[in-house]
Amino acid sequence: MARSTPWNALLARALGLGVQPGAFWRLSIKEWRAIAAPSAESLSRAAFDALVRQFPDNRQ
């Protein structure tokens, strides 16, 4: 017997984390897992900021 996906619970969890419904539905499974259950392998804010400095969006 296949289990159904608990969308209501997942959306409620996302809202509790500050993710708006429209953004929730655009998340990939990998992104959702990173938000819902961060692990030691998750990217820290400091590491993210370093990547932004290294690879800026506005290259000139």
N, CA, C and O atoms as a GROMACS GRO file, in nm:
protein
  240
    1MET      N    1   0.084  -0.118   0.000
    1MET     CA    2   0.000   0.000   0.000
    1MET      C    3   0.089   0.125   0.000
    1MET      O    4   0.176   0.139   0.086
    2ALA      N    5   0.067   0.213  -0.095
    2ALA     CA    6   0.146   0.334  -0.105
    2ALA      C    7   0.099   0.438  -0.003
    2ALA      O    8  -0.020   0.455   0.021
    3ARG      N    9   0.196   0.505   0.055
    3ARG     CA   10   0.161   0.612   0.149
    3ARG      C   11   0.150   0.743   0.072
    3ARG      O   12   0.227   0.766  -0.022
    4SER      N   13   0.058   0.827   0.111
    4SER     CA   14   0.046   0.956   0.046
    4SER      C   15   0.143   1.055   0.111
    4SER      O   16   0.180   1.041   0.227
    5THR      N   17   0.181   1.154   0.035
    5THR     CA   18   0.271   1.257   0.086
    5THR      C   19   0.194   1.350   0.177
    5THR      O   20   0.087   1.398   0.139
    6PRO      N   21   0.245   1.378   0.298
    6PRO     CA   22   0.174   1.465   0.392
    6PRO      C   23   0.194   1.614   0.360
    6PRO      O   24   0.262   1.686   0.433
    7TRP      N   25   0.135   1.658   0.248
    7TRP     CA   26   0.159   1.795   0.202
    7TRP      C   27   0.122   1.900   0.306
    7TRP      O   28   0.194   1.998   0.322
    8ASN      N   29   0.012   1.881   0.377
    8ASN     CA   30  -0.029   1.979   0.477
    8ASN      C   31   0.077   1.995   0.585
    8ASN      O   32   0.109   2.107   0.625
    9ALA      N   33   0.133   1.884   0.633
    9ALA     CA   34   0.235   1.890   0.736
    9ALA      C   35   0.364   1.953   0.681
    9ALA      O   36   0.428   2.032   0.750
   10LEU      N   37   0.400   1.919   0.558
   10LEU     CA   38   0.521   1.976   0.499
   10LEU      C   39   0.507   2.126   0.479
   10LEU      O   40   0.600   2.202   0.507
   11LEU      N   41   0.392   2.169   0.431
   11LEU     CA   42   0.369   2.312   0.410
   11LEU      C   43   0.366   2.386   0.544
   11LEU      O   44   0.420   2.496   0.556
   12ALA      N   45   0.304   2.327   0.644
   12ALA     CA   46   0.300   2.389   0.778
   12ALA      C   47   0.442   2.404   0.832
   12ALA      O   48   0.475   2.507   0.892
   13ARG      N   49   0.525   2.303   0.813
   13ARG     CA   50   0.666   2.310   0.858
   13ARG      C   51   0.739   2.421   0.784
   13ARG      O   52   0.814   2.497   0.846
   14ALA      N   53   0.719   2.431   0.654
   14ALA     CA   54   0.784   2.535   0.574
   14ALA      C   55   0.740   2.674   0.621
   14ALA      O   56   0.823   2.764   0.635
   15LEU      N   57   0.610   2.691   0.645
   15LEU     CA   58   0.562   2.820   0.693
   15LEU      C   59   0.624   2.856   0.827
   15LEU      O   60   0.658   2.971   0.852
   16GLY      N   61   0.638   2.755   0.913
   16GLY     CA   62   0.702   2.777   1.042
   16GLY      C   63   0.847   2.819   1.029
   16GLY      O   64   0.901   2.886   1.118
   17LEU      N   65   0.910   2.781   0.920
   17LEU     CA   66   1.049   2.820   0.894
   17LEU      C   67   1.059   2.951   0.816
   17LEU      O   68   1.169   2.998   0.788
   18GLY      N   69   0.944   3.009   0.781
   18GLY     CA   70   0.944   3.136   0.710
   18GLY      C   71   0.941   3.124   0.559
   18GLY      O   72   0.958   3.224   0.489
   19VAL      N   73   0.920   3.003   0.507
   19VAL     CA   74   0.913   2.983   0.362
   19VAL      C   75   0.770   3.009   0.317
   19VAL      O   76   0.676   2.946   0.367
   20GLN      N   77   0.753   3.102   0.225
   20GLN     CA   78   0.620   3.135   0.176
   20GLN      C   79   0.569   3.023   0.084
   20GLN      O   80   0.649   2.952   0.023
   21PRO      N   81   0.435   3.006   0.073
   21PRO     CA   82   0.381   2.896  -0.007
   21PRO      C   83   0.433   2.891  -0.151
   21PRO      O   84   0.467   2.783  -0.200
   22GLY      N   85   0.439   3.004  -0.218
   22GLY     CA   86   0.488   3.004  -0.356
   22GLY      C   87   0.630   2.953  -0.367
   22GLY      O   88   0.664   2.879  -0.459
   23ALA      N   89   0.714   2.994  -0.272
   23ALA     CA   90   0.854   2.948  -0.271
   23ALA      C   91   0.861   2.799  -0.238
   23ALA      O   92   0.943   2.727  -0.293
   24PHE      N   93   0.774   2.754  -0.147
   24PHE     CA   94   0.770   2.612  -0.110
   24PHE      C   95   0.749   2.525  -0.232
   24PHE      O   96   0.818   2.424  -0.249
   25TRP      N   97   0.654   2.560  -0.316
   25TRP     CA   98   0.620   2.476  -0.431
   25TRP      C   99   0.728   2.480  -0.538
   25TRP      O  100   0.730   2.393  -0.626
   26ARG      N  101   0.818   2.578  -0.533
   26ARG     CA  102   0.929   2.584  -0.630
   26ARG      C  103   1.055   2.513  -0.579
   26ARG      O  104   1.151   2.499  -0.655
   27LEU      N  105   1.056   2.469  -0.454
   27LEU     CA  106   1.174   2.401  -0.399
   27LEU      C  107   1.194   2.264  -0.463
   27LEU      O  108   1.099   2.192  -0.493
   28SER      N  109   1.320   2.229  -0.482
   28SER     CA  110   1.351   2.093  -0.524
   28SER      C  111   1.348   2.005  -0.398
   28SER      O  112   1.349   2.057  -0.287
   29ILE      N  113   1.345   1.875  -0.416
   29ILE     CA  114   1.349   1.784  -0.302
   29ILE      C  115   1.477   1.807  -0.221
   29ILE      O  116   1.474   1.808  -0.098
   30LYS      N  117   1.588   1.825  -0.290
   30LYS     CA  118   1.716   1.848  -0.222
   30LYS      C  119   1.712   1.977  -0.140
   30LYS      O  120   1.760   1.981  -0.027
   31GLU      N  121   1.654   2.083  -0.196
   31GLU     CA  122   1.642   2.209  -0.122
   31GLU      C  123   1.552   2.192   0.000
   31GLU      O  124   1.585   2.241   0.108
   32TRP      N  125   1.440   2.123  -0.018
   32TRP     CA  126   1.348   2.103   0.093
   32TRP      C  127   1.416   2.026   0.206
   32TRP      O  128   1.402   2.061   0.323
   33ARG      N  129   1.488   1.920   0.171
   33ARG     CA  130   1.556   1.840   0.273
   33ARG      C  131   1.659   1.924   0.349
   33ARG      O  132   1.674   1.909   0.470
   34ALA      N  133   1.730   2.011   0.278
   34ALA     CA  134   1.829   2.096   0.343
   34ALA      C  135   1.764   2.194   0.440
   34ALA      O  136   1.820   2.224   0.545
   35ILE      N  137   1.645   2.243   0.406
   35ILE     CA  138   1.573   2.336   0.494
   35ILE      C  139   1.511   2.262   0.611
   35ILE      O  140   1.520   2.307   0.726
   36ALA      N  141   1.448   2.151   0.583
   36ALA     CA  142   1.371   2.080   0.686
   36ALA      C  143   1.458   2.006   0.786
   36ALA      O  144   1.422   1.997   0.904
   37ALA      N  145   1.571   1.955   0.743
   37ALA     CA  146   1.656   1.876   0.833
   37ALA      C  147   1.802   1.906   0.803
   37ALA      O  148   1.873   1.822   0.746
   38PRO      N  149   1.849   2.026   0.841
   38PRO     CA  150   1.988   2.059   0.813
   38PRO      C  151   2.083   1.959   0.878
   38PRO      O  152   2.058   1.910   0.989
   39SER      N  153   2.189   1.928   0.809
   39SER     CA  154   2.287   1.832   0.860
   39SER      C  155   2.421   1.902   0.877
   39SER      O  156   2.436   2.020   0.845
   40ALA      N  157   2.518   1.829   0.926
   40ALA     CA  158   2.652   1.883   0.942
   40ALA      C  159   2.712   1.920   0.807
   40ALA      O  160   2.804   2.002   0.800
   41GLU      N  161   2.659   1.861   0.700
   41GLU     CA  162   2.709   1.890   0.566
   41GLU      C  163   2.642   2.013   0.504
   41GLU      O  164   2.679   2.053   0.394
   42SER      N  165   2.545   2.072   0.572
   42SER     CA  166   2.478   2.189   0.520
   42SER      C  167   2.574   2.306   0.509
   42SER      O  168   2.670   2.316   0.586
   43LEU      N  169   2.549   2.392   0.416
   43LEU     CA  170   2.630   2.510   0.395
   43LEU      C  171   2.602   2.612   0.505
   43LEU      O  172   2.486   2.651   0.525
   44SER      N  173   2.705   2.654   0.575
   44SER     CA  174   2.686   2.754   0.681
   44SER      C  175   2.668   2.891   0.617
   44SER      O  176   2.700   2.911   0.500
   45ARG      N  177   2.618   2.986   0.695
   45ARG     CA  178   2.601   3.122   0.644
   45ARG      C  179   2.736   3.182   0.605
   45ARG      O  180   2.747   3.248   0.502
   46ALA      N  181   2.838   3.158   0.686
   46ALA     CA  182   2.972   3.211   0.657
   46ALA      C  183   3.026   3.153   0.526
   46ALA      O  184   3.085   3.225   0.446
   47ALA      N  185   3.005   3.024   0.505
   47ALA     CA  186   3.050   2.961   0.381
   47ALA      C  187   2.973   3.016   0.262
   47ALA      O  188   3.030   3.038   0.155
   48PHE      N  189   2.844   3.038   0.280
   48PHE     CA  190   2.762   3.096   0.174
   48PHE      C  191   2.811   3.236   0.139
   48PHE      O  192   2.827   3.269   0.021
   49ASP      N  193   2.835   3.319   0.241
   49ASP     CA  194   2.883   3.455   0.217
   49ASP      C  195   3.017   3.455   0.145
   49ASP      O  196   3.042   3.540   0.059
   50ALA      N  197   3.105   3.360   0.179
   50ALA     CA  198   3.234   3.348   0.110
   50ALA      C  199   3.213   3.314  -0.037
   50ALA      O  200   3.283   3.368  -0.123
   51LEU      N  201   3.119   3.227  -0.067
   51LEU     CA  202   3.090   3.193  -0.207
   51LEU      C  203   3.033   3.312  -0.283
   51LEU      O  204   3.066   3.333  -0.400
   52VAL      N  205   2.948   3.389  -0.217
   52VAL     CA  206   2.891   3.508  -0.282
   52VAL      C  207   3.001   3.607  -0.317
   52VAL      O  208   3.000   3.667  -0.425
   53ARG      N  209   3.098   3.625  -0.226
   53ARG     CA  210   3.210   3.715  -0.255
   53ARG      C  211   3.297   3.659  -0.368
   53ARG      O  212   3.346   3.735  -0.452
   54GLN      N  213   3.316   3.529  -0.369
   54GLN     CA  214   3.401   3.467  -0.469
   54GLN      C  215   3.335   3.463  -0.607
   54GLN      O  216   3.403   3.476  -0.709
   55PHE      N  217   3.204   3.446  -0.610
   55PHE     CA  218   3.130   3.433  -0.735
   55PHE      C  219   3.012   3.531  -0.738
   55PHE      O  220   2.897   3.487  -0.733
   56PRO      N  221   3.038   3.662  -0.745
   56PRO     CA  222   2.928   3.760  -0.743
   56PRO      C  223   2.839   3.749  -0.867
   56PRO      O  224   2.884   3.709  -0.974
   57ASP      N  225   2.713   3.784  -0.849
   57ASP     CA  226   2.618   3.782  -0.961
   57ASP      C  227   2.646   3.892  -1.062
   57ASP      O  228   2.620   3.876  -1.181
   58ASN      N  229   2.697   4.004  -1.015
   58ASN     CA  230   2.716   4.122  -1.101
   58ASN      C  231   2.861   4.134  -1.147
   58ASN      O  232   2.931   4.228  -1.108
   59ARG      N  233   2.906   4.042  -1.227
   59ARG     CA  234   3.043   4.051  -1.280
   59ARG      C  235   3.048   4.159  -1.384
   59ARG      O  236   2.957   4.172  -1.467
   60GLN      N  237   3.156   4.237  -1.381
   60GLN     CA  238   3.168   4.343  -1.479
   60GLN      C  239   3.301   4.336  -1.551
   60GLN      O  240   3.329   4.418  -1.638
   0.00000   0.00000   0.00000
